Amino acid sequence: MIRRAALLAVGITVLAASVALAQAQAPAAPAENAERAAFRPADISFSGKLYSPVKLSVFLPFNAKILSLSGQIGQRVKRGDVLATYEIPLETRMDEKTKLSPANIKELEHKLAVADKEIDRLSAKGRELEAMSQRNMTSQQAISMNAKEIEVFRKEKSAVLEQLSLARDLLTDRVELAEDHFGKGVGIGKVPKDGIIKAPVDGYVMWMNPELRAGVKLAKEAELFQVGLLNPMIIRAQVHEIEAQKLKEGVPAVVTFDSIPGKKFNASVSRIPWAPMPAALQQPSYYEIELTIPNPDAELKEGLKAQITIQPGK
């Protein structure tokens, strides 16, 4: 009995010690978590704006009257799609016909034919002089003069050939440029009455001149459309120098928009410049970074303000 009582006392003592040890160790877990959290890099948050990575303007090449519109804001277009047509003024058509005239080429071809004819004539004369020289019926001076004339026409022919090649290339380029302005109805010495405005790139019509409508007369070089890409888009943001040093290209980011509440988008840092934005000497530097954000459904529009959050160690 005494032995059993002693064993029971020892067991109670061991159990009490185990409970005390467990209670002493229990608070250590929150302390350890707090220590880990202290070493975790803080999130970087800043704001930015959405932009199209490629946006091209379309201009009216001449003073002209708008005839029709087929492009509208938000419309998806392919490169070369017709956005509008315009009436080509008579004086413009006359100028364009002059530029597309092959008259200069025909004149050069005539000069080339004359040079060839003279070279053939003088070559035949040279053969006759050589035959006469063998019979002592002409002088070497006559033969030499004839050879010099041949050389003069050969040099003239070479110059005309260069001019002719250049004139043909220029005419080809002018026809190509005219086709871009007037469509396929244009040709050498031929200009249609109507011109076309085409999309310069695959993308979306992002802006239209508010005055652009059928029947309106607009001045030369008036901006008519802006066509740009919407997938992917870029976010430009100004980041403080301390935060900029923590960022690397390819780092993921979470993006939200005040205009699209309750929805998060994924993006990634795509450009970090090495040169800061201009600032006074005593002021901290800011870097204009870029992030790339997918936009397959064209849900995002240029100009939306974005809130960006980045975990540097993630």
CORSUL-V808984 format. One record per residue. N is the residue number from 1. RES is the residue in one small letter. PHI is phi in degrees with one decimal (999 if undefined). PSI is psi as a letter, one per 40 degrees, with the letter a starting at -180 (NA if undefined). Layout:
N_RES_PHI_PSI + N_RES_PHI_PSI
//
This chain:
1_m_999_d + 2_i_-63.5_d + 3_r_-63.7_d + 4_r_-62.9_d + 5_a_-65.7_d + 6_a_-66.8_d + 7_l_-62.7_d + 8_l_-63.8_d + 9_a_-66.1_d + 10_v_-63.5_d + 11_g_-61.7_d + 12_i_-65.1_d + 13_t_-64.7_d + 14_v_-62.8_d + 15_l_-62.6_d + 16_a_-65.0_d + 17_a_-66.0_d + 18_s_-64.6_d + 19_v_-64.1_d + 20_a_-64.8_d + 21_l_-65.7_d + 22_a_-64.1_d + 23_q_-67.1_d + 24_a_-71.7_d + 25_q_-85.7_d + 26_a_-58.7_d + 27_p_-69.4_e + 28_a_-66.8_d + 29_a_-64.6_d + 30_p_-60.6_d + 31_a_-64.1_d + 32_e_-65.7_d + 33_n_-63.2_d + 34_a_-64.2_d + 35_e_-66.9_d + 36_r_-63.4_d + 37_a_-62.7_d + 38_a_-66.8_d + 39_f_-89.8_e + 40_r_-75.0_h + 41_p_-61.4_i + 42_a_-71.8_i + 43_d_-64.1_i + 44_i_-104.3_h + 45_s_-124.4_h + 46_f_-159.8_i + 47_s_-116.3_i + 48_g_-157.1_a + 49_k_-132.3_i + 50_l_-82.7_i + 51_y_-140.4_i + 52_s_-78.0_h + 53_p_-69.1_d + 54_v_-135.8_h + 55_k_-141.5_h + 56_l_-114.1_i + 57_s_-92.3_i + 58_v_-117.9_h + 59_f_-115.1_i + 60_l_-82.6_h + 61_p_-74.6_e + 62_f_-139.5_i + 63_n_-65.2_h + 64_a_-156.2_i + 65_k_-99.8_h + 66_i_-74.7_h + 67_l_-97.5_d + 68_s_-152.9_i + 69_l_-125.5_h + 70_s_-121.4_e + 71_g_-95.6_h + 72_q_-132.9_i + 73_i_-60.4_h + 74_g_88.9_e + 75_q_-74.2_h + 76_r_-84.1_h + 77_v_-131.4_i + 78_k_-107.1_i + 79_r_-58.9_h + 80_g_97.3_e + 81_d_-63.9_i + 82_v_-78.6_h + 83_l_-99.2_d + 84_a_-163.2_i + 85_t_-125.8_i + 86_y_-143.1_i + 87_e_-86.2_h + 88_i_-84.9_h + 89_p_-60.8_i + 90_l_-58.6_d + 91_e_-64.0_d + 92_t_-68.5_d + 93_r_-63.2_d + 94_m_-64.0_d + 95_d_-63.6_d + 96_e_-66.8_d + 97_k_-63.2_d + 98_t_-63.3_d + 99_k_-64.9_d + 100_l_-93.1_e + 101_s_-75.3_h + 102_p_-89.2_e + 103_a_-58.6_d + 104_n_-62.8_d + 105_i_-66.0_d + 106_k_-64.3_d + 107_e_-64.3_d + 108_l_-67.7_d + 109_e_-63.3_d + 110_h_-64.6_d + 111_k_-60.8_d + 112_l_-64.8_d + 113_a_-64.9_d + 114_v_-63.2_d + 115_a_-62.8_d + 116_d_-61.9_d + 117_k_-62.6_d + 118_e_-66.5_d + 119_i_-63.2_d + 120_d_-63.6_d + 121_r_-63.9_d + 122_l_-70.5_d + 123_s_-65.5_d + 124_a_-64.6_d + 125_k_-63.6_d + 126_g_-63.6_d + 127_r_-65.7_d + 128_e_-64.4_d + 129_l_-65.4_d + 130_e_-63.5_d + 131_a_-65.8_d + 132_m_-67.6_d + 133_s_-64.2_d + 134_q_-66.5_d + 135_r_-102.8_e + 136_n_57.9_f + 137_m_-105.8_e + 138_t_-149.7_i + 139_s_-103.1_i + 140_q_-66.3_d + 141_q_-63.9_d + 142_a_-63.9_d + 143_i_-64.4_d + 144_s_-64.7_d + 145_m_-62.2_d + 146_n_-64.0_d + 147_a_-64.5_d + 148_k_-65.6_d + 149_e_-63.3_d + 150_i_-61.5_d + 151_e_-63.7_d + 152_v_-61.3_d + 153_f_-69.7_d + 154_r_-66.9_d + 155_k_-65.5_d + 156_e_-63.0_d + 157_k_-62.9_d + 158_s_-61.8_d + 159_a_-65.3_d + 160_v_-64.4_d + 161_l_-61.6_d + 162_e_-64.7_d + 163_q_-63.6_d + 164_l_-66.3_d + 165_s_-62.9_d + 166_l_-65.1_d + 167_a_-63.1_d + 168_r_-66.6_d + 169_d_-63.2_d + 170_l_-63.2_d + 171_l_-65.4_d + 172_t_-61.7_d + 173_d_-65.3_d + 174_r_-66.2_d + 175_v_-64.6_d + 176_e_-63.2_d + 177_l_-65.7_d + 178_a_-65.6_d + 179_e_-62.8_d + 180_d_-66.7_d + 181_h_-86.5_d + 182_f_-116.0_e + 183_g_92.1_a + 184_k_-74.1_e + 185_g_-73.8_e + 186_v_-83.7_i + 187_g_-164.0_a + 188_i_-64.2_h + 189_g_71.5_e + 190_k_-132.4_h + 191_v_-133.1_h + 192_p_-72.8_i + 193_k_-82.3_d + 194_d_-115.0_i + 195_g_-110.4_i + 196_i_-127.7_i + 197_i_-112.6_h + 198_k_-115.1_i + 199_a_-70.5_h + 200_p_-81.9_e + 201_v_-158.6_i + 202_d_-65.2_h + 203_g_161.4_a + 204_y_-127.3_i + 205_v_-75.0_h + 206_m_-98.8_e + 207_w_-155.3_i + 208_m_-131.6_i + 209_n_-59.7_h + 210_p_-61.4_d + 211_e_-90.0_e + 212_l_-77.8_h + 213_r_-163.1_i + 214_a_-61.1_h + 215_g_95.0_e + 216_v_-86.2_h + 217_k_-97.8_h + 218_l_-121.8_i + 219_a_-81.4_i + 220_k_-58.2_i + 221_e_68.8_e + 222_a_-68.6_h + 223_e_-76.9_h + 224_l_-102.1_d + 225_f_-137.2_i + 226_q_-127.8_h + 227_v_-116.2_h + 228_g_-144.0_i + 229_l_-92.6_i + 230_l_-120.7_e + 231_n_-142.1_h + 232_p_-79.0_i + 233_m_-111.9_i + 234_i_-121.5_i + 235_i_-111.8_h + 236_r_-102.5_h + 237_a_-146.6_i + 238_q_-100.4_h + 239_v_-119.4_h + 240_h_-61.6_i + 241_e_-58.7_d + 242_i_-66.0_d + 243_e_-71.8_d + 244_a_-61.5_d + 245_q_-69.0_e + 246_k_-88.6_e + 247_l_-95.6_i + 248_k_-137.6_i + 249_e_-63.2_h + 250_g_92.8_e + 251_v_-66.0_h + 252_p_-73.1_i + 253_a_-143.2_i + 254_v_-108.0_h + 255_v_-121.5_h + 256_t_-127.9_i + 257_f_-128.9_h + 258_d_-62.1_d + 259_s_-80.6_e + 260_i_-128.0_g + 261_p_-66.3_i + 262_g_79.9_e + 263_k_-127.3_h + 264_k_-113.5_i + 265_f_-125.1_i + 266_n_-97.5_h + 267_a_-143.3_i + 268_s_-147.0_i + 269_v_-68.8_h + 270_s_-116.6_e + 271_r_-154.4_h + 272_i_-129.6_h + 273_p_-70.2_i + 274_w_-89.7_e + 275_a_-105.9_h + 276_p_-80.2_i + 277_m_-73.7_i + 278_p_-58.4_h + 279_a_-155.1_i + 280_a_-65.6_i + 281_l_-59.3_d + 282_q_-85.3_e + 283_q_-93.1_i + 284_p_-67.8_i + 285_s_-90.6_i + 286_y_-124.7_i + 287_y_-115.1_h + 288_e_-90.4_h + 289_i_-94.4_i + 290_e_-127.7_i + 291_l_-122.9_i + 292_t_-104.3_h + 293_i_-130.5_h + 294_p_-64.3_i + 295_n_-148.2_f + 296_p_-64.7_d + 297_d_-98.9_e + 298_a_55.9_f + 299_e_-74.3_d + 300_l_-89.4_i + 301_k_-120.4_i + 302_e_-62.5_h + 303_g_97.3_e + 304_l_-65.7_h + 305_k_-83.8_h + 306_a_-115.6_i + 307_q_-108.5_h + 308_i_-111.7_h + 309_t_-127.0_h + 310_i_-129.2_h + 311_q_-99.6_h + 312_p_-56.9_d + 313_g_-87.9_e + 314_k_-82.1_NA
//
